[in-house]
Amino acid sequence: MRKKSLLVKGGGEGGNQSGNVILELALALPFLLLMLAGIVDLGFLFWEKQVLVTASREGARAAARASVSGAAANSLSQVQQVVQGYLDHYHLKVPGGGSLSLSLNSNFFYTWNLSASPGQVAVELRNIPVKLLLLPNVLALFGGGGGGGGGSSSFNLGARTAMAAEWSTPPS
């Protein structure tokens, strides 16, 4: 006796499942896009933070150096130029797209403390505006915040580096 096959075209094993795949993709794709945008944005934020940390470190290194006479080798404006040059070299931009320019006592701070032994210098970058690149745009697709606009997708980063001063006479 022979058994008859009960498979109907389009159902059971080996049937057409392209509709299921498209439905699963439609459900999973938004979450995958959100995760990918978050990963890319966090990568860019980490890179920008590292540029700021290294710029403050280069500034502190320049500030800590002494000249042959024992005085500070670099003035305040020279230290600021070192930090600005580093930021310009890596093309760090403000959220509007323009170049980031440091201003004393606004987002660039250079201090020294001679009461510590040995004396210390510190270079600090504060309130450096950065903006998320992809995440606000992806969230806007879901009716969420920002839409690439200002408020929630823009915030400030900072970095501070302190080093022992090689000089005994502070900069002028």
N, C-alpha and C positions, 0 to 999 in steps of 0.2 A: 504494500500500500504506500502510496505517495502522499506526503503532506503538502498542503497548499500553502503558499506564502500569503501572509496576511498584511504585508507591507503595502501601504497606499502611497502613491506618489505625493511627495511633499511632507510626509510625516514619518515618524519612527526613525530607525537608524538610517544614516546617510541622506536624510532629507535636507531640504534647503533651510539653512540656519542663518543666512545673511541678515535677515531682519533682526535677529537676536544680537548679533555682533554690532550692528549699527546702534541699536538701543543701548547696549552696554557701553559703547564708546561715547554716546551722547551723555550718559550719566557720569562717566568717569572723567571725561576730558576737562570739564571746568575745574575739578579738583586738581588734576595734573597741571593745568595751566597756572593755577594759584600757587601750587608748590614750586613750580619752575620759576615763576616770577619772584617768589620769596627767596629762593636760593640765589638767583642772580643778583637781586638787590642786596642781600646780606653779603655776598661776595664783594660787590662794589663798596659797600659801607666799610667792610673790613680793610679793603685796599686804601680807602681815603683815611681811615683812622691810622693805618700804618704810615702813610705819607706824613700825617700831622705829627705822629710820635717821632719819626726820624727827623723831620724838620726841626722840632724842638730840641732834639738831641744834638743836631749839627749846630744849632744856635748856642746851646749850652757849652759845647766844646769850643766854639769860637770865643765865647764870653770868658771861659776859664783860663785861656792861654795868657801867659805873661810875656812881656817884652824883655829885652836884655836888662833893662834898668830895674825890673821887678814890678813895674806898673802893669796895669791891664793892657794887653796888646790891641784890643779892639774897643772902639767906643760903642755906645748904645746904638747909634745909627748903623754902624758897620755890622753889628750882631743882627739887627733887624734886616739888613740887606742879605745876609747869609741865609736867614730863614726864608725871606721872600724869594730869593733866587732858587732855593730848593723847591718851594711850592710852585714857582713858575716852570721849573724844569719838568715837573710831573703834571703840568697843566691842570692844577686843581682849580675848579670853577665854582662860582656861587650859583645858587639855583636858577637865576635868570640867564645864565650862560656867560656872564662876563668873568674876567680874571679876578681872582681873590687877591685883594690888596690889604695888607696889614696896617693897622694904625695903632700907635702907642696908646696904652691905657684904654683901648676899646676892645681889641682882640689880641694884642701882643703885649706881654708883660715881661720885663727883665728886672730881676731883683737880686740883691746880694746881701749876705749876712756875714759880717766879719767877726761877730761875737762867738760864733762856733769855731771849733778848732779841728781841722783847718777851715778857713772861710769857705762859704758856699755861694754859688751863683745858681740862679734858677731862670729858666726861660719857659714861659707858659703861653699857650695859644688857647684862647677861650672864645666861645660863641662863634665858632666857624660854621656857617650854615651849609647844610647838605640836604639833598632832596632824593627821595626814593625815585627810581627811574621807571620800573615796570609795574610794581605792585599797585599803585593808585589807578593805573590804566586798566589793569585786569579786574580790580575791584569795581570799577565803573561799569564793566560789562555785566556785572551781577546786580547793578543798582546800588552798589555800596559807595563808600566815601570817596571823596577827592575828585576823581575824574581827571587826574593830572594837575589839579589846581593847587593852591597854596597851603592852607592851614595844616591839615593832618599829615601830609606827606613830607613836610619840611621840618627839620629840627637842627639842633646845634651839637657839634662835637668839640672836643678839646683835648689837649695833651700838655703835660708838664714834665720837664726834666731838670733835675738838680745835680750839680757836680761840684767837686772840690775845686776851689779857685787856686791857681798857681801863683797869683799875684798878691801883693800885700797892700798896694795902693789902688783903690777902686777907680773905675773909668770916669772920665770927665764928661 
